[in-house]
Amino acid sequence: MSISTVAILGGAFDPVHRDHILIASYCLSLKLCDEVWFVPSPNRWDKTLHASAEDRFAMLKLVTAKNPHFFVSDFEIQMGDFRGSYVSMMRFKERFPDKKFRLLVGADSYIGIPHWRDPLHFFGTEYNGSLLLQNLELIVFARNGYRKPDMEKHIAAGYAPLHWVGKEHGFNGTISSTFIRHSLYETRRICPKGLDKGVFEYILQQDLYRE
């Protein structure tokens, strides 16, 4: 029996937007994975979240429901404490030994991976980003204003394979959750660019993203 490949797309999803769904769709069409699992984070040490984990999970369910290859996982939410990508990915591998996992990250996040660490062991130089790079294949996607990673340098450093999705494939990430929240602060009559209409209606119903 062949092992299916799962791309993990983690993040705050505060709220989920068009580029999140678009990059997941590209990964499937380019055959970089068989499934995409969206993994919303719990409360985090590194950023302020504006919607609850329950609401962010619900919004993800709305936009992924029609694609049988998309799944929303509460894996990190159930962990409670935000432990960072390396700890989460190792636990995914332990829990699902019949899956091959790849981590989806933006080009803006890729450059900072060597400095990633477990927030519960936040001492000096106790980083685990290099372990993530060594043990997990990455799918890096374009973010407006950031360069494509140096693929040869990545492999020469002894890291696991890296895959790229960018302008040459038709994708260039330009939408941000911050932009959408600011648009909602200004007016709630118009659905912001990049926000699914169903998610927009949910936000209005739950009265989310008010300053």
WONOR-V88535 format. One record per pair of residues at least 6 apart in sequence whose ideal C-beta (glycine too) atoms are under 6 Angstrom apart, sorted by the first residue. I is the first residue (numbers start at 0). J is the second residue. Records with the same first field share a line. If there is no record, write none. Layout:
I = J + J
This chain:
2 = 99
3 = 33 + 98
4 = 32 + 33 + 99
5 = 34 + 36 + 98 + 100
6 = 26 + 32 + 35 + 101 + 103 + 138
7 = 36 + 38 + 100 + 102
8 = 35 + 37 + 103
9 = 38
11 = 40 + 48
12 = 39 + 55 + 59
13 = 48 + 49 + 50 + 55 + 176
14 = 58 + 176 + 198
15 = 58 + 59 + 62
16 = 174 + 179 + 193 + 194
17 = 174 + 193
18 = 172 + 174
20 = 62
22 = 140
23 = 35
25 = 164 + 170
26 = 32 + 138
27 = 68
31 = 138 + 162
34 = 68
35 = 69
36 = 70 + 72
37 = 59 + 71
38 = 72 + 74 + 75
39 = 55 + 56
40 = 75 + 81
41 = 52 + 75 + 76 + 81
43 = 81
44 = 118
49 = 208
50 = 207
52 = 76
54 = 205
58 = 198 + 201
59 = 71
60 = 71
61 = 197 + 198
62 = 195
63 = 69 + 71
75 = 87
81 = 118
82 = 117
83 = 115 + 117
85 = 127 + 130 + 131
86 = 117
88 = 135
91 = 100
101 = 136 + 138
102 = 135 + 137
103 = 138
104 = 137 + 139
105 = 140 + 142
106 = 139 + 141 + 142 + 145
107 = 142 + 145
109 = 139 + 148
112 = 128 + 132
113 = 128 + 129
114 = 126 + 128
115 = 128
116 = 125 + 126 + 127
117 = 127
132 = 158
133 = 158
135 = 159
136 = 159 + 160
137 = 161
138 = 162
139 = 148 + 163
140 = 164
141 = 165 + 170 + 171 + 172
142 = 172
143 = 171 + 173
147 = 165
150 = 161
153 = 161
164 = 170
174 = 193
179 = 191 + 194
180 = 208
182 = 191
183 = 208
184 = 210
190 = 196 + 199
